[in-house]
Structure formats: structure tokens, C-alpha cells
Amino acid sequence: MLVFRIVHKKWSGTLKASGYPGRWNSAGIFILYTAESRALACLENLVHMGRTDPGHHFSCMVLEIPEDQVTVLEERVLSTGWRAAGEPGYRLCGPHGDRWISSSESLVLKIPSAIIPSEFNYLVNVRHPEFNKLRIHDVEPFTFDSRIQT
């Protein structure tokens, strides 16, 4: 299965996670955030960056994940309001990602997108014993369209 991750070009050859807190993880919990499509990866970046800087060069990493290492987090188990921006949403989602990481249940967690309800993101546990099964399939240049730069 292929998933997509848009990063600054300097990080495009590596599979490292920052450990910064996000919707699905607390600070110090290392997760790679990926998306089921290039378009969703683009939207996720725009939502979190707030704007794009035309001076930065980006790449889209195409990653191959083993389908037998994917656990699905069903939306029905999430609390009302989980899609909320910022702290309110993060508070409701973070414990799910943190529990999944600590359980080492699988290499990948399929989660519903907070931006587009019918699409999905895929979290990758970089400390999972099967992490070496994740492959960089391709790295493509990526430019944010000038019409969406703020």
C-alpha cells in the first residue's frame, strides 16, 4: 500500500519523526504522519503550516507500507468533537495514538482525517520492531500551487 508524506526537501531521504506533539501524539512520542493521497497530504500541510513559503523546496515521499501491519481506528470510538482544531481536538485524539504506540500493536494506524471525513491518514510507529519493512518507494518534487499560498 502506498501512502504520502510532504516534507521539506532536506528531510525527504529520511524516515525520522520529530516527537513534536500533534493531534494523535503527545510530545516525545515519535510518529510519522502520512496520508492516503497526495492531495490530503497537501491539505494536512497547509492546515498545520498556516501558509506556504515559496522559498522552501518540498518533496512528496511515496512510502510503501505492509498492509498486514495496519490497525484501523474506527471513528465510532472517538469522542464527539474530535475533529476540533487545536487543543480541544488534540486532547480527544492524542490518547488514542499514545496508547497505540505504547502497545506496539502494529506498525501503522489508519485514522480518519479531521479535514475530510471520508478520507484517511496513516500513522507510522518509527520505533516498532517491523519499522524496517517500511520502504521509500519514491521521492517526488512538490510545489504548493501559488493560488493556495497565503
N, C-alpha and C positions, 0 to 999 in steps of 0.2 A: 504494500500500500504506500502511495506517495503522499507526503504532506509538505507544507511550505512554510518557510520562515524568512522574513525580510529583515536584514541586518545591515549595519554599516559595513562597507566593503572590507575593512580591515579585519572584521570578525568572521568573514564568510568561509574561511577554511577550517574553522574550529567548531567543536560542539561543546562549548562551555556555557554554563548558566551563571548569572550574576549573583544570585542569592538575595537580590532585592525583593521586597515584598510585592505581591501582585494580588489580583482577585482570588487566585487559587492557592496562594502560598504565603506563609509568614516570612519575615526577614530571616535569613540564614538557611532557608530551605531552598535547595537548588533544583529548579525545574526549567526545562526548555519549553517555551510556548510555541506551538506550531498550529497551522490552520489547514482545513481540508482543501482550500483553493488559494490561488494567488490573490484573488480579489478580496477574500476575507482577511488574509494576512495583511494586505494593504490597508483595509479599514481598521484593523486592530492597531496597526502602527499609527495611523492618523489620530485615532481616539486617544492613544496614550502619549503621543508626542505633542498633540495640540496643533502642530504645524510642521511643515517640512522645510528643510533648509536646502535651497538649491545648490549650495556649495558642498554639501555632503554627497558622497557617492555610496549607493546602496547596491546590495546584491540580494537575489532571491535564492535561498538554499532550497533545493529539492531533496528531501530526505526520504529514504525508504525505511519503513518500519515493518517489523514482522507482525502479521495480523494475528498470530497466535499469542501475542504478548499485549493485547489490548483489552482493558477492562472498560466497561461502559458505565458512566454515572448517569442514571436516569433523572430527567428533570423533575419527575414527580416526587423525588426525595428531597428536593431543595425547598427552602422556606420561601414564602411569599416575599417579594421584594428583592430577590437575589440578583436581579438584573440592574439594580440601582447603581448609579455611578459613585465612584469614590468609596469612602469608608463604610457607608451603610451596606453596600453590596459586598464589599471585601469581607466584612465581618461575618456575613452569612455563608460565603463560599470558601474562605480560607481554611476553616477546619476540615472540610471535605478533602481538599488537596493535601493538607498536612497529614491527615490520617492515612491517606493512600500512600504517600511517600514513606511514612514510618512502617507501614505494613509490608512494603516491598511485594505487594500482591502481583504487580505486573510492571513491565517496562513503560507502558503507555496507558494514559487515562483519556478516554473520549468524553468530552464535556460539551454541553450545549453552549452555543455562542450567546453572549449577553447582547450582542449588537443585532444579529439576525437570528430570530428564533428557530428557524428550520435548518440552520447550519451548525457545524461543529468545529471545535478546536481540539487539539490533541496535546496533552502534556506529556513530557518525557522525563522520567526519573534518571538523571545522569549518574546516580550512584547505585543503580540497580545492577545486580550481577550479570544481567543479559545486555547491558548497555552496548557492549561490543558488537551486537547484532544490528545496531542502527548504522545505516550507511548514508553517506553523502552521495546521492545519485547524480546531482548536477549542481552547478552554481551559475546562475544567470545574472547578467547586469539588470538592474532595476532602477527605473526613474519614475518618481512620482509625477503625474501629469501636472503641468503648470496651472491648469484650471482648478485644481483642488488645493493648491498651496495657499496658505493664509498668511 
